[in-house]
Amino acid sequence: MDMKPIKVSSKPEKCPKCGGKVLDVLYGMPMGEAVEAYERGELILGGCCIRVDEEGNSLMPDWQCKKCNAQFIEE
């Protein structure tokens, strides 16, 4: 999935597109509690490769909707 994240000032309470639950996206190797939270459907695993723009700002989403997969990044 390669969609551009929606810029927001803070984590949305619920997805503005579909009303679904918005979860934190975790990057890197998940361990212990993070694996358990993922298995319970409480967070999204974002992988280990981080993309940045020309200025070094992350292009990776901070949050993602569990229902419609809309992605959000803190501006």
Contacts in CASP RR format, 6 or more apart in sequence:
PFRMAT RR
TARGET T0000
AUTHOR 0000-0000-0000
METHOD contacts of the structure
MODEL  1
MDMKPIKVSSKPEKCPKCGGKVLDVLYGMPMGEAVEAYERGELILGGCCI
RVDEEGNSLMPDWQCKKCNAQFIEE
1 69 0 8 1.000
3 69 0 8 1.000
3 70 0 8 1.000
3 71 0 8 1.000
4 71 0 8 1.000
5 59 0 8 1.000
5 60 0 8 1.000
5 61 0 8 1.000
5 62 0 8 1.000
5 71 0 8 1.000
5 72 0 8 1.000
5 73 0 8 1.000
6 16 0 8 1.000
6 70 0 8 1.000
6 71 0 8 1.000
6 72 0 8 1.000
6 73 0 8 1.000
7 72 0 8 1.000
7 73 0 8 1.000
7 74 0 8 1.000
7 75 0 8 1.000
8 72 0 8 1.000
8 73 0 8 1.000
8 74 0 8 1.000
8 75 0 8 1.000
9 74 0 8 1.000
9 75 0 8 1.000
10 74 0 8 1.000
11 22 0 8 1.000
11 24 0 8 1.000
11 62 0 8 1.000
11 63 0 8 1.000
11 72 0 8 1.000
11 74 0 8 1.000
12 22 0 8 1.000
12 63 0 8 1.000
12 72 0 8 1.000
13 22 0 8 1.000
14 20 0 8 1.000
14 21 0 8 1.000
14 22 0 8 1.000
15 21 0 8 1.000
15 22 0 8 1.000
15 65 0 8 1.000
15 67 0 8 1.000
15 68 0 8 1.000
15 70 0 8 1.000
16 70 0 8 1.000
17 65 0 8 1.000
17 68 0 8 1.000
17 70 0 8 1.000
18 65 0 8 1.000
18 67 0 8 1.000
18 68 0 8 1.000
18 70 0 8 1.000
19 65 0 8 1.000
19 67 0 8 1.000
20 65 0 8 1.000
20 66 0 8 1.000
20 67 0 8 1.000
20 68 0 8 1.000
21 65 0 8 1.000
21 66 0 8 1.000
21 67 0 8 1.000
22 63 0 8 1.000
22 64 0 8 1.000
22 65 0 8 1.000
22 66 0 8 1.000
22 72 0 8 1.000
23 41 0 8 1.000
23 42 0 8 1.000
23 43 0 8 1.000
23 44 0 8 1.000
23 63 0 8 1.000
23 64 0 8 1.000
23 65 0 8 1.000
23 66 0 8 1.000
24 43 0 8 1.000
24 44 0 8 1.000
24 62 0 8 1.000
24 63 0 8 1.000
25 43 0 8 1.000
25 44 0 8 1.000
25 45 0 8 1.000
25 46 0 8 1.000
25 60 0 8 1.000
25 61 0 8 1.000
25 62 0 8 1.000
25 63 0 8 1.000
25 64 0 8 1.000
25 71 0 8 1.000
26 34 0 8 1.000
26 38 0 8 1.000
26 43 0 8 1.000
26 44 0 8 1.000
26 45 0 8 1.000
26 46 0 8 1.000
27 46 0 8 1.000
27 47 0 8 1.000
27 48 0 8 1.000
27 50 0 8 1.000
27 60 0 8 1.000
28 46 0 8 1.000
28 47 0 8 1.000
28 48 0 8 1.000
29 48 0 8 1.000
30 38 0 8 1.000
30 45 0 8 1.000
34 43 0 8 1.000
37 43 0 8 1.000
38 44 0 8 1.000
38 45 0 8 1.000
41 66 0 8 1.000
44 64 0 8 1.000
44 66 0 8 1.000
46 60 0 8 1.000
50 58 0 8 1.000
50 60 0 8 1.000
51 58 0 8 1.000
51 59 0 8 1.000
51 60 0 8 1.000
52 58 0 8 1.000
52 59 0 8 1.000
53 59 0 8 1.000
58 73 0 8 1.000
59 73 0 8 1.000
60 73 0 8 1.000
61 71 0 8 1.000
61 72 0 8 1.000
61 73 0 8 1.000
62 72 0 8 1.000
62 73 0 8 1.000
62 74 0 8 1.000
63 71 0 8 1.000
63 72 0 8 1.000
64 70 0 8 1.000
64 71 0 8 1.000
64 72 0 8 1.000
65 71 0 8 1.000
END
